[in-house]
Amino acid sequence: MKSNLLKGAISLLILLTLSTIIFAQSSKFKVLALYSTTVESDHVDFANDAIKFYTKMAAEKGFVFDVTTDWEKLNDENLKNYQVVIWLNEFPHNEAERRAFEKFMTNGGAWLGFHVSGYNDKYTKWPWFVDFMGGAVFYNNNWPPLPAKLIVDDNTHPATKNLPKNYVAPINEWYGWKPNPRNNKDIKVLVTLDPANYPLGKKNIITEGDIPVVWTNTKYKMLYMNMGHGDKIFDSETQNKMFEDAILWAGTK
């Protein structure tokens, strides 16, 4: 009896191991998502929600979704294993990580960046990344976080094909940029903050301006999405379609 149970257990273990290998070999693509736990708490809340959202989606759609807080995983050797990199609530700070990411993108890798992952100012000193973002440098923001009406500029892009022309996004802190990335010939703006929102905020108030919130630099396979502050971002089924379509687009050759 014990012998049969042991044989059964061994057979099950072999089956599970083979299933894991087959899944890894047949998965559509592999994603490396990086985040930090020592940043603003609202940004950690978003990262935790995003991890749950994409982990569930990966199981349903058949891609690999690996998560780490170790930003040293942004190195040439490790990045060879992935087709997509996601920054959920942070960005690399040292030169080795930056150079590895630049090489990954230049060689055809894909990137999704949320909210503060696109932040840059005079202190970050990463000119390549400023160019990557279409020249956009953080300029201002609203406070406190608020829902906002958004205009979908382009429904032809795979990431925004299932969005309506207008929708109300959940509570978020919205960033303004200078210079406007729309002015860069390589940038395709997909979603914009509706001017009907102005004045937006109570303490820090955005009163005017053309403010893109989702865009791609057409020189790379990348998509920046300004959503990513707090635990309400995934409350919109409408907006979630963009998050789903974005990662599928990023993982498609």
C-alpha positions as CSV (number, residue, x, y, z in Angstrom):
1,M,0.0,0.0,0.0
2,K,2.8,2.4,1.0
3,S,4.7,1.4,-2.1
4,N,1.7,2.3,-4.3
5,L,1.3,5.6,-2.5
6,L,5.0,6.4,-3.0
7,K,4.8,5.5,-6.7
8,G,1.7,7.7,-7.0
9,A,3.4,10.6,-5.3
10,I,6.5,10.3,-7.5
11,S,4.4,10.1,-10.6
12,L,2.5,13.3,-9.6
13,L,5.7,15.1,-8.9
14,I,7.1,14.2,-12.3
15,L,3.8,15.2,-14.0
16,L,3.9,18.6,-12.2
17,T,7.5,19.2,-13.1
18,L,6.9,18.3,-16.8
19,S,3.8,20.6,-16.8
20,T,5.9,23.4,-15.5
21,I,8.6,22.9,-18.1
22,I,6.0,22.6,-20.9
23,F,4.2,25.8,-19.7
24,A,7.5,27.7,-19.6
25,Q,8.4,26.5,-23.1
26,S,5.0,27.2,-24.6
27,S,4.2,30.5,-22.8
28,K,3.7,33.4,-25.1
29,F,6.2,35.7,-23.5
30,K,7.9,36.5,-20.2
31,V,7.5,39.6,-18.2
32,L,9.8,41.0,-15.4
33,A,7.9,43.5,-13.2
34,L,10.0,45.5,-10.8
35,Y,8.8,47.6,-7.8
36,S,10.0,48.9,-4.5
37,T,8.5,48.7,-1.0
38,T,10.4,51.6,0.4
39,V,8.7,54.3,-1.7
40,E,5.5,56.3,-1.0
41,S,2.8,54.1,0.5
42,D,0.2,54.9,-2.2
43,H,2.7,53.8,-4.8
44,V,3.3,50.5,-2.9
45,D,-0.5,50.0,-2.8
46,F,-0.7,50.4,-6.5
47,A,2.2,48.0,-7.1
48,N,0.5,45.3,-4.9
49,D,-2.7,45.7,-6.8
50,A,-1.0,45.6,-10.2
51,I,0.9,42.4,-9.2
52,K,-2.4,40.7,-8.3
53,F,-4.0,41.9,-11.5
54,Y,-1.3,40.8,-13.8
55,T,-0.6,37.5,-12.0
56,K,-4.2,36.5,-12.5
57,M,-4.1,37.6,-16.1
58,A,-0.9,35.7,-16.8
59,A,-2.4,32.5,-15.6
60,E,-5.4,33.1,-17.8
61,K,-3.5,34.2,-20.9
62,G,-0.5,31.9,-20.7
63,F,2.4,34.2,-20.2
64,V,5.0,34.3,-17.5
65,F,4.9,37.2,-15.0
66,D,7.9,37.4,-12.7
67,V,8.0,40.0,-9.9
68,T,11.0,41.3,-8.0
69,T,12.0,44.2,-5.7
70,D,15.7,43.6,-6.6
71,W,16.5,46.2,-9.2
72,E,19.9,44.6,-9.8
73,K,17.9,42.1,-11.8
74,L,18.2,44.8,-14.5
75,N,21.3,43.3,-15.9
76,D,22.2,42.0,-19.4
77,E,22.3,38.4,-18.4
78,N,19.0,38.3,-16.6
79,L,17.2,40.5,-19.2
80,K,18.0,37.9,-21.9
81,N,15.2,35.8,-20.3
82,Y,12.5,38.4,-20.8
83,Q,10.6,40.1,-23.6
84,V,8.9,42.7,-21.4
85,V,10.0,44.8,-18.5
86,I,7.5,46.7,-16.3
87,W,8.3,49.4,-13.8
88,L,5.4,49.6,-11.3
89,N,6.5,52.3,-8.9
90,E,10.2,53.1,-9.2
91,F,13.0,53.4,-11.7
92,P,16.7,52.4,-11.7
93,H,19.1,54.8,-10.0
94,N,22.6,53.4,-10.7
95,E,24.5,53.4,-14.0
96,A,24.7,49.6,-14.4
97,E,21.0,49.2,-14.2
98,R,20.4,52.1,-16.5
99,R,22.8,50.9,-19.1
100,A,21.3,47.4,-19.1
101,F,17.8,48.8,-19.6
102,E,19.0,51.0,-22.4
103,K,20.6,48.0,-24.1
104,F,17.4,45.9,-23.6
105,M,15.2,48.5,-25.2
106,T,17.6,49.3,-28.1
107,N,17.7,45.6,-28.9
108,G,14.0,45.3,-29.2
109,G,12.7,44.8,-25.7
110,A,9.4,46.2,-24.5
111,W,8.6,48.4,-21.6
112,L,5.5,49.4,-19.7
113,G,5.9,52.2,-17.1
114,F,3.3,53.4,-14.6
115,H,3.0,56.8,-12.9
116,V,6.2,57.6,-10.9
117,S,8.3,55.3,-13.1
118,G,8.3,58.1,-15.7
119,Y,9.3,60.7,-13.2
120,N,12.5,62.7,-14.1
121,D,13.8,66.1,-13.1
122,K,17.1,68.0,-12.9
123,Y,18.3,65.7,-10.2
124,T,17.8,62.3,-12.0
125,K,20.5,63.1,-14.6
126,W,19.5,60.5,-17.1
127,P,19.4,62.2,-20.5
128,W,18.7,58.9,-22.4
129,F,15.6,58.4,-20.4
130,V,14.4,62.0,-21.0
131,D,14.7,61.3,-24.7
132,F,13.0,57.9,-24.3
133,M,10.1,59.8,-22.7
134,G,9.9,62.1,-25.6
135,G,11.7,65.0,-23.8
136,A,9.0,65.1,-21.1
137,V,10.2,66.3,-17.7
138,F,7.9,66.4,-14.7
139,Y,6.5,69.8,-14.2
140,N,3.5,69.8,-11.9
141,N,0.7,67.7,-10.3
142,N,-2.7,67.9,-8.7
143,W,-3.2,67.2,-5.0
144,P,-5.1,65.5,-3.5
145,P,-5.5,62.5,-6.0
146,L,-8.8,62.8,-7.8
147,P,-10.8,61.0,-10.6
148,A,-10.5,62.7,-13.9
149,K,-12.2,62.7,-17.3
150,L,-9.9,61.4,-20.1
151,I,-9.9,61.8,-23.8
152,V,-8.8,58.8,-25.9
153,D,-6.9,60.4,-28.8
154,D,-6.2,57.2,-30.7
155,N,-8.2,54.0,-30.8
156,T,-6.0,52.4,-33.5
157,H,-3.2,51.5,-31.1
158,P,-3.5,48.0,-29.7
159,A,-3.3,49.3,-26.1
160,T,-6.3,51.6,-26.5
161,K,-8.4,49.8,-29.1
162,N,-11.0,48.8,-26.6
163,L,-11.4,52.2,-24.9
164,P,-14.3,54.5,-25.6
165,K,-13.5,58.0,-26.9
166,N,-14.0,59.4,-23.4
167,Y,-14.1,57.9,-19.9
168,V,-13.7,58.8,-16.2
169,A,-10.5,57.3,-14.7
170,P,-10.4,56.4,-11.0
171,I,-8.7,58.5,-8.3
172,N,-5.1,59.2,-9.3
173,E,-2.4,61.9,-9.0
174,W,-2.0,63.4,-12.4
175,Y,1.3,64.7,-13.7
176,G,2.0,67.6,-16.0
177,W,5.1,67.7,-18.3
178,K,7.3,70.3,-19.8
179,P,8.1,70.3,-22.6
180,N,4.9,68.6,-23.8
181,P,5.8,65.1,-25.2
182,R,3.2,65.7,-27.9
183,N,5.6,68.2,-29.5
184,N,8.1,65.4,-30.1
185,K,7.8,63.9,-33.6
186,D,8.5,60.4,-32.3
187,I,5.8,60.5,-29.7
188,K,2.2,59.2,-30.3
189,V,-0.1,60.4,-27.6
190,L,-2.9,57.9,-26.9
191,V,-4.8,59.4,-23.9
192,T,-5.1,63.0,-22.7
193,L,-6.4,64.8,-19.6
194,D,-9.7,66.4,-20.5
195,P,-9.5,70.3,-20.1
196,A,-13.0,70.0,-18.6
197,N,-11.3,68.8,-15.4
198,Y,-9.7,72.2,-14.7
199,P,-9.2,73.4,-12.1
200,L,-8.1,70.0,-10.9
201,G,-7.0,69.7,-7.3
202,K,-7.4,71.6,-4.0
203,K,-3.9,72.0,-2.5
204,N,-1.9,71.7,-5.8
205,I,-4.1,72.8,-8.6
206,I,-3.7,72.2,-12.3
207,T,-5.5,75.1,-14.0
208,E,-4.7,74.6,-17.7
209,G,-2.6,72.9,-20.3
210,D,-2.5,70.0,-22.8
211,I,-1.5,67.1,-20.5
212,P,-0.9,63.7,-22.1
213,V,-1.4,60.8,-19.7
214,V,-0.6,57.8,-22.0
215,W,1.9,57.8,-24.8
216,T,4.4,55.8,-26.8
217,N,7.8,56.6,-28.3
218,T,7.6,55.1,-31.7
219,K,11.4,54.5,-31.8
220,Y,10.8,51.8,-29.2
221,K,8.2,49.3,-28.0
222,M,7.2,51.3,-25.0
223,L,4.1,52.7,-23.3
224,Y,4.0,55.1,-20.4
225,M,0.8,55.3,-18.4
226,N,0.4,58.0,-15.8
227,M,-2.0,55.9,-13.7
228,G,-0.5,54.4,-10.6
229,H,-1.2,56.3,-7.3
230,G,-3.3,54.5,-4.6
231,D,-5.5,51.5,-4.4
232,K,-8.3,52.5,-6.7
233,I,-6.6,52.3,-10.1
234,F,-8.0,48.9,-11.0
235,D,-11.5,49.8,-10.0
236,S,-12.5,50.7,-13.6
237,E,-13.3,47.8,-15.9
238,T,-13.0,50.2,-18.8
239,Q,-9.5,51.3,-17.9
240,N,-8.5,47.8,-17.1
241,K,-9.0,46.9,-20.7
242,M,-6.1,49.2,-21.5
243,F,-3.8,47.6,-18.9
244,E,-4.7,44.2,-20.3
245,D,-4.2,45.1,-24.0
246,A,-1.0,47.0,-23.2
247,I,0.8,44.0,-21.8
248,L,-0.4,41.7,-24.6
249,W,0.8,44.3,-27.2
250,A,4.2,44.6,-25.4
251,G,4.6,40.8,-25.4
252,T,3.8,40.4,-29.1
253,K,6.7,40.2,-31.5
